[in-house]
């Protein structure tokens, strides 16, 4: 797709224009727009730019990349703003030429060589100053930028890109005159791995553009993912010109068990992939995106949300540039074309007279948020500040226009610039020529009237101290299908299936559903009913297990041996008059029970009677009866965890871990107390938590391993009948990962009651029975 790159140059003091016209190569219709500016008052109107753009195309098929054209508009806006300034380059004007590379690196090289060889096309004679190009703003994609930088590098012409992020461009030996107002992908790729690890997604797929951008970015991500303990099921790549490879990628995604996909794709490849996934109705995936596509409005279509809804990724930060929004939309269309879109002024023609222009106006992806546009704005101002330094400009004396400026002087001066633009953004370049890495974390959310919002849910800022760089508000995130939970079932089942294969266990089927998907739930019930497998491993959250239990009870599907997980195996709320016929005999791993002195009374008696000034059984006439508020009583009855304090003990330990961390930071002692003059920062707490090792009142040791988790300790429990038809979660064994091999997993099989109240398990497959006693 066409991707313009922009050339900025110093021109002479304004003087009457004698010859200023736009020319283009005498080829068939082409959207290449080329213009030479000879005097500040005669900068070409944007209407002349668009007129040239509409006169032709780069190929036989008319194609205009409006997003890139808008970037050119932003450069024009910045230059006009600088040329009107009384403080920046007060008596010098910046001119420009704009070229469209038509999506071809060859076209980029031709234009660059023409510039360096002094091809000026049509040049007016009214200027006596030199007209050498002093800086190039562009390109948008890394591969094209690499070619451009290598071509201009020997001539030491600075190239400043607004969106080329490949880490390869950080090599100052290879690209000594390259700069960018965007960060290198070194930071984004590592942050992607941190994000995946943050949500516990240890089983993911990865797809990237087969380009410098995609290949380099994915290589860094894969290395970081390995360090973080994230397993990548597959890595696939394709180029926009390879439809066969794209179809292979779609097939791999369709067959994969990984439901989380890291998409290190350029905007064009992401659009191609989206079209195919929508066409084949491949939905329910969790995409993790990059800055190239995560906030692209052009990807939002009536069908795309079914694929990309809930996507999470890193975006270039939003910005506010005063006046640019009006320039891009209202001023550009209404002033330059002397028309009104809604024509209430009889003196002005209607813009509707030229439908092509109106269609262009509707394409305003970046206008509302000004992400990449801000990078171009900053790049133009960086060149201006560089020239301001070289020309020894001052407000009172102006600039010394006798100084001959060379491109290499601009390169050296760019290394020193450090200024703040009108919107408060600070602009400077690090030792690699890049801007500091700052991203918004955004996710795709449904807005009003089925619109799509790119909602900020966090940030990444490489300039902040460790522990503060990456912040996420997970509560604000809605996952694909409107889910608010993480990928608990998918990731855990993937690990189980891999382990089962190693142990020689054959899995007849794997099915999944979400609480908001009743159709999928009924499919699961039907699969279970028809299956010959009588043992079911249920890696389900509490809510999904309850939904499945209701349907199995309704259809009288009993006699199954369920193997459960900590999320539901000891949930009292699953115990109903009919549930034991389905779940009786279930075996599973439960969070260990604990005894916390005084907590039981606090949770029941003290909380309800003290806080609400009432008595549940009212023998005290002075106190109101708690029965006066039935809602509170209903809440009181929901006391699954009070008797055994499994998850409550985890919260208790977490609070004590923070307290011990602060105790260490504040250098507390029994005799001296704590040093309250010490200022505590969150990252200090993070580092201190890594070191805590203590024992709480009930004897439990508390410490965190290298992943930040507690040691794996479970009780193995069995659903058994108790007195008066109650259900007991009877301990029949344990698992303790801290013990030596051979002692980690212990089962008392004689204490187990199997489905139907049997003390012996008889599980038959095609007349072959296995007896477990």
N, C-alpha and C positions, 0 to 999 in steps of 0.2 A: 504494500500500500504506500502511496506517496508520503514522504516524510521530509518536510522542508528543513533545511538548515540555513542559518541566518548569519550574514556577514556584517560586522560593524566596522566603520572606518572613520577617521578624523577627516573633516573637510574644512575648507577655508571660511573666513569671515563672510557673513551674508552679503550678497551683492545682487544687482538686478539679473534676473535669469534671461539668458539669451537662447539657450537651446537645452531643453529638458524633455526627453520623451522616453517611453518604454519600448523596448525592442525585444524580440524573441527570435530564436533560430527559425529559419524558413522550413520547418518540418511540418508534417500534417498536424491537425489539431492536437495541441499539447497543453497540459495544465501547468507547465513550467512558467513561472512568472519572474521576470528579471527586470530590475530597474536600477538606474544609476542616478543618484541624487547629487546635484551640483551646488545647491544653495539651500540654506535652512528654510527661508520663507516658501520655497517651492517643493517641499517634501510631497511626494505623490499622495493623492487622496486614496484612502482604503478602497473607494469605489473603483479606482483604476486597477488596483491589485486584483479585486474580485473579477473585474471585467476580463483581465488577462487570463485569470484562472478559468473562467467559463468559456473562453474561446476555443479550448481544445482539451485533449487528454493525453496521458502518457502512453496510452495504447489504443487499440481500436475500440476497447470498451471504456466508456466514460466512468471515471472513478475519482472521487475527491475525498481525501482524508480531512474531514472538517475539523477534527480534533487538532491536527497539526496546523491547519490554517489559522485556528484560533491562537495557537502559540505565536504565529507570526504577528497577529494583531496585538498580542501582549507586548512584543518587542517594540512595535511601532508606538504603542501607548507610552512605554517607558522612555523611549528616545524623545518623544514630543515633550514629556514631562521634564526631562533633563535639559533639553534645549530652551525651555522657558524659565529654568531656574536661574536665580541671581547669585546663588552660592556655589553651585557645582558647575565647573567649566563655564564661568560667567560670560566670557567673550569668545567661546569656541562652540561649534555645533557638531553634533554627531550625525553622520549620514549612514545609509545602509543599502545593501542589495540583498534580495531574497531569492533563493533558488529552491526548486523542488527536485529532489533526487528520484522521484517516480518509483521509489522502492528499490532502486538499483544502486549498488555500491560503485558500479562503473560510472554512472552519471555523477556521483559524488566526486570521484577522482577527476573526471573531465573538468568539472567546474573548479575544483581546487587548483588543478594545473593551469587552467585558464587565468585564474586570479594571480597566481605566482609568476606567470609569464607576461603579465601586464595587459591582458585582454580586457579593455575597458568598454567594449561595445560602443555605445553612443555617449560621448562625453562633451559637455558644454565647455566653452572657452572662457567663461566668465571668472573661473577660479585660477589663481596663480599658485596655490598650495599644492603639495604632493598628495597623491590619492591612493597611496598603498593601503592595503587592507591590514589593519592592526589587530583584529581579533575575530574569531569565528564562534558563533553561538550555535551549538549543535553537536552531534545529531541526537535523535530521540532514542535510537536503539544502539545497544553496545557494539554489535558486529559492524555496523556502518561507521560508528564513531572510531573504532579501532582502525579501520581502513583510512578514514579521514586523518586521524592523528599521525599515522605512519607516513602518510603522504606529505603532510605539512610540517612534520617534526624536524626534518633537516633544515627547514627555513626558519625554525624557531617562532612560528606563528602560534599564538595561544588559541587553543580550542577549549571552549567552556560548554559542557553539556548540562542540560537540565534534567536528564532522566537516564543516562547511560550508567548503569550501576555495577557492571562486571568488575570483580575484584582484580582481574588481570590488568585493568587500567591504572592500578595503584603503583605499578612498577615505574619508578621515576627514571630508571636507565632506559627503558623502552619508550616511555611517553613523558619526556621531561617538560613539555610545554602543555600538558593536558591538565585541565581543572574541571571541577563539577560542583554544582550547587545542590547536589544530592549525595547521599552517603553510599559507600561501597557496600556490595552485597555480603561482605564478610560479616557484618553485624546482623543483617536481616536473616541470613542463613542460620547463624547460630541461635538467634532469637526464635526462629521457627522450631528448632529442636527443643529449646527450653519450653516453648508453648505446648508442644506435643507431650513432653514429659510432665508438665504441670497438670494436665488433665488425666494423666495415667494411661494415655494411649500408647501402649507398647507394641502394637501390631498395626502397621500402616502401609499404605501403598504410596508410590511416588511417581509423578509424571512431570517431565520438563520439556521445554522447547529445545530442539536440536540446533542450538546456536551458542555463541560465546556466552551470552547472558544465562541461558538455561543450563548449559553444561557446567560452567564454573560455579554457579549458584548451587546446583544440586550436589556437586562434589563436596562443597563445604558443608552443606546440610547433612549429607550421609556420614561424614566424619564426625560431626557434632552429635548426630543421633546415636552413633555407636558409643560415644563417650557417655551419653545420657542413658544408655541401656534401652534404647528404642529399637525394635526389630522392624526392618523394612521387608515386606513380603515380596515386593517387586519394584523395579525401577524401569520405566518405559520413557521413550522420547520420540518425538516426531517433529518434522518441519512443516510449515504451512503449505509447502508445495508437494507434500507426500501423502496423498489420500489413503494409499494402501497401508502405510504405517499407522495412520490415524485409526483405521478400522481395527488394526491389530491391538492398539491400545484400548479401544472400546471393549473388545472381546476379553482382554485380560482383566479389565475392571469388572466386567459382568460376571466373570467366573471366580473372582477373588473373594476370599473371606474377610479381607481388610475393608472396613467400612469408613476408615479415615484416609483421605488422600491429600498429600502435600502437592500442590500444583505450582511448580516453579515455571510458569508459562508467561510468555509475552501476550499482550492483549489479543493479537490476531489468532495465535494458536488456541488460547482459551476460548475464544468465540467459536472456532472450528470444533473443538471438543464438546462444547456446550450444545451445539446444534445436533451432533450425533447422539449424545446421551439423551437429549430430549426426544429425538426421533425414535430411539429404541426404548424409551420409557424406563431408563435406568435412574432411579431416584433413591432417596433415603441415605445418600452419601454425606459424610461430613468433610467438606473441602476446607483446607487450610491454604490461604492465598497469599500472594505477594503484591507489592505495590503496583506492579504493572497492570493488574486487572481487578483488584478487590473493590475499587470504587468507580469502575467504569460504567456509567449509565447506559452506554450502548449495549451492554450485556443484558440489560433488563428488558425482557420481552414478556408477552402474556404467558409463555410456558416455561421460562427459565427459572422461576422461583422454585418450581418443583424439584429442580436439580441443585440449584445453588442457595436455596433458602437456608439460613443458619450458617452460611459460610463465615469463617473467621480468618482475619489476616492483618497484615501490616500495611498501613497506608501512609503516603506522604502527608505531612501535617497540613491542615487547612490554614488559610490565611485570609486576611482582609486587606485589600488594596483599594484605598479610597478612589472612587471614580472609574475603576476599571470595569465593573459590572455594567455601568451605563454605557461606557465606550464600546464594549463588546456587543451589546444588544441595542439599546435605544439609539445612542448617538450614531453608531455605525450604520444601522439600517435606515433610520429616519432622516438623519442629517445628510449623510453622504449620497443617499439615493433620492433625496428630495421627495419623500413620500411618507405616508402614515399607514401603519398596518391596519388600524381601525380608522377609517377616513371620516372624521367629523369636520375636517377643515376643507372647504370646497376649493381653496387655493392650492392645496397639495394633492398630487396624484396618489392613487392608491398603490401600496406596495404589492397588492394582489395581482397587479398587472404583469409581474414577473414571478411566476410560481417557483422557479428554480431558486431564487433568492430567498423566498419565504421558507422553503425547505431547509436551506442552509441556516436560517435564523432559528429554526426549531431545534437544531443540534447544539445544545448548550450544556454538554456533560459537565464541564469544569467551571462554568460561570458562577454557580452558587457557592462552591467551596474553594475555588482557586488554589488547587494543590500544585500541579505542575506549572501553571501559569505564574505562580509566585516564584518558582525556581528560575524561570526565564527573566522575570522582573529583577531578581537579585543578581543574575548573571550580567545583565546590561548595566546595572548600577555598579557592579564590581569593576567592569571595564572603565566606566566613567571615573570612578574614584582612582583607579590606577593612572589614568591619563591626567587627572587633576594633580596627582603627586609629581608625575614626570614634568609637566608643564609649569610647575611651581606656581599654581594658581592661588589667588587670594581674592577676597571680596572687594578690597579697595583697588588693587592693582590689576586685577584680571589675570589672564594666563600669558605666559611668555611664548608667543606664537613663532618666535624665531628658532625655538628648539626643534630639531628634527627628531621626530619620534620613530623608533624602530620597533618591530614586533618583539624582539628579545627583551627590550626595555619594559614592555608591557608585561611579559612573562615574569620578570624579576619583581616588578612593582605589584603584581597580583599576589605574590607570596607574602607581601607585607600588609595588604589591605585589611582593615578591621574597622567596620562602621556599622551604624544602625540605620535601617531604612524607615520610612514614614510609619509603617505599621508596627514598629518596635522590634522587628527581627534583626538579630545581630548577624553580620556576614563576615566570614573569614574562612581561610582554607588551611587544613592541616598539612603535615609534611608530605602527604601523598597527593595534595591538591584537591582534597574532597571536603565537603561540608560535614559537620558533626552529625552523627546518626541519631535522628529523632523521628519516631513514627507514632502515629495513632494506631491503636488496635481497634478495628471496626468489625461489625458483623452485619450480615444481611437480615433485616427484620421487616415484617409486614407493617406498612403504615396505613394511613387512612385511604379509603377508596381503592384498596388493593395496590397501592403504590409500594415501592421498596425504599427503605431507609438504610443508609450506611451508618449504623449507630455506634458512636465511640464507647468502648467498654474497657479502655485501658490505654497504656502508653509504654513506649520503650525510649529511653534517653541515655545514650552512652556517656554523656557528660556527667551524670550523677554518680555518687559513690556506690560501691557494691551493696546489693540488697535493696537499692532504690531505683535501679535502672529499669526494671520490668515490673509493671503493676497491672493487675487485672481485676475487674469487678465481675466475678463469675456469676453473681446473682442476677445481673442484668442481661445474661445471655440466654437466648432461646435457640435450641438446637434444631436440626432438620425435623420437620413434622410438628414444630411447636414444642418440642421437648425441652425440659429444663434440667434434665439429669445428664451425667456424663456417660461415656460409652462402657458402663460397667459390664453389662452382659456380653457385648460383642468381643471386647478385648479378653475378658476372662475365659470365655468359651474357646477362643482361638488358642490360648495357652493350654487349656485342658485337652483340646483335640490333638495338639502336638505331643503332649505327654502321654495321652492314651495310645497313640500310634507307637511310641517308644516302648510302652508296656505290653503291646500286643493286643490291645482291646479294640474290637471292631465296633464302629458306630454305624448303626443302620440308617439314621437320619439326623440332621440338625435343622431345627426350625426356630424361628424367632418372631416376636411380635412386640408392639408397643401398646401401652395402656390406652392410647387413643385410636387403636386400629382394631375394631371389633371383627372386621372381615378376616384379617390375618389370624386373630385368635381362633375363630371357628375353623380355619384351615388346619391350625395346629391340633385342635381337638380331634379333627377327622383323621389326621396322620397317626395320632396316638391310638385311636380306636382301631385302625386297620393294621397297625404294626404288630410284628411278632415279638419285638423286644419288650420285655416286661420290667426292665430296669430303666429308669429315666433319671438322668442327671439334670437337675433343674437349676441352672445358673440364672436365677430370676430375682429382680428386686421385689420387695414386699408387696407392692401394689399389683405387679404383673402376676405374682404367685396367687394372690387373692382372686384375681380375675379368672385365671386358669382353674383354680379350685372350684369356683362357682359353676363353671361350664361342665367340668368333669362330674360334679355331683348331680347337676341337672340331667345329664345323659347317662347317669349310673355307670360310669366307667371306673371300676374299682379293681382291687387285687394287684395294683402296680407297686413296685418297689421304688420309691423316690429317694434319691441321694441329694441332699440339700446343702445350701450354703448359709453363711452367717446372717444374710439379709432376711431370711424368713424361717429358719429352722426352729427358733425359739420364740416366734411371734404369737403371743396369746390371742391376738385379734383374729388369727386364722382358725382358732378352735371354736367350732360351732357344733350344734347337735348332729349335723350330717357330715362334717369334714373328716371325721376319723375313719369313715369307710373308704376314703380316698387316700388320706395321708397316714393312717395308722401303720406303724412299723417303719416310718421314714427314718433314715439315718443321715446325719450331716455334721458339719463343723460349726461350732458356736463360739462366739467370743466368751472368754472365761468369766465365770461368776466371780464376784468380789464382795467383800464385807466392808462397808464404810460406816464406822460408828456414828450414829446420830442422823444419818441421811434419810433413813426410812421414815423416822418420826417427822423430820422436816418436810419431806415430800407430801406426807399425808396429814398428820395431825396438826403440826405447827403451822404449815402453810395455810390450810383451809380455815382452821379455827382462829388463828391469830390474825392473819392478814385480812380476813373477811368479817372479823368480829362476830363469829357465830359458832354454834355447836351443831354437828351433824345429828347427834342424838341429844335433844335439848331437854336436859334435866335442870338446867340453870335458867330460871325465869328471867334473869336479868340480861341474858344473851339471846339474840335473835336466832331463829332456826335457819341453818344453811339451806334447808329445803325450800326456803323462800325464793331461791334463785336456781331453778332446775338446770340451767346451762352449766353452772359451776359444778353441780353434782355430777353431771354427765362427764365433764372433764376429769373429775376426781376418779371416776370409775375406770378411766383409761390408764391403767397402771401396769402395763406389760412388764416394765423393767424394774419395778419397785422391789419385788421379792428377791431378784437375783442380781440386780445392779451390774449388768454387763456393759452396755454402752455408756451408762452413767459413770462407771468407773473410768472409762477412757477420757471423758470430759474432766473428771476430777484430776486425773493425772496430767492432762494438758494444761490446766490452770496452774497446778503446782510446778510444772516444767517452766512456765513463763516466770513464776515467782522466783524459782531458783536461778534462772538466768539473770533477772534483775538484781537479785541478791549478790551475784558474782560481779556484775558490772559496777554496782554502787559500793563494792568493797565493804560489805556489811560484816559486822561482828557482834557477838552478844554484848561485849563490854563497851564498844565504841558506837554501836548503832551503824547507820548507813550514811555515806557521804552524799548528802542531798545537793551539793554544789555541782555534781557531775551531771552534764547534760546527756541524756540517753537518747540515742537515735535507733530507729527500727533495725538498721543493718547491724548494729552492735548486738541487738537481741538475737538476730539470726545467727551471728557467729557464736554467741554464747550458748545458744540452744544446742549447737553441735557438740558442746563439751559437757553438758549436764549429765550427771550420773548420781542418782540418789534413790533412797527408799522411802515410800510414803508410809503412813501410819498402819496400813493393813499388811505391810511387809512386801508389797510389790516393788521391784526395782524399776526405775524409769531411766531410759537413755535412748538415743536415736542412732541408727546405723548410718552408713554413708549415703543412703538414699533419703534420709530424713524420716524413716519409719521405725516403729517399735518392732521388737523381735516377734516372730510368728509363733503364737501360742494359742491353741484351740482346745476346747473340750469336744469330744465326739458324743453326741446325744442321740437318743432313740425315742420316737413317739410311742408311749405305752399308756395303757389304760390304768387309771388310778382308782381311788375309792369313789363311790357314787358317780361313776361314769365320767369322772374328770380325766384330763389328759396330763401326763407327766412328761417332762423332757429329761429322761433318765440318762445320766452320764455313763457311758460304756467304754470310754477310752480317752486318749489325748494325743495331740501332736505338738511337739515342742522343737522348733528349729535350732534352738541353742544347745541341744543335747548331742552327744556323739552319734555317728551312724549306727543303726541297729536299735537305738533307744528313742529315736525321734517320734515314732508312730507306734502306739500300743493300743490294742483292742481286746476287750473282754467279750468274746463272741458268745459265751454261755449266758451272758446277761441280756442278750438282744432278743426282743420279740419281733418277729417278721410280720408282714401283712397277713391279716386274718388271725392274729394271735398265736401264730406258730412259733415254736422254739427251734425249728429247723427250716432252712430256706431251700425250697425245691424250685429251681428255675429251669424250665424245659425249652429246648429249641429243636424243632423237627425230630421229636422222639429221643433226643439226647438230653439227659437231665444232669444238672450239676447240683450236688448237695453240699450246703455249707452249714456246719454245726457250730 
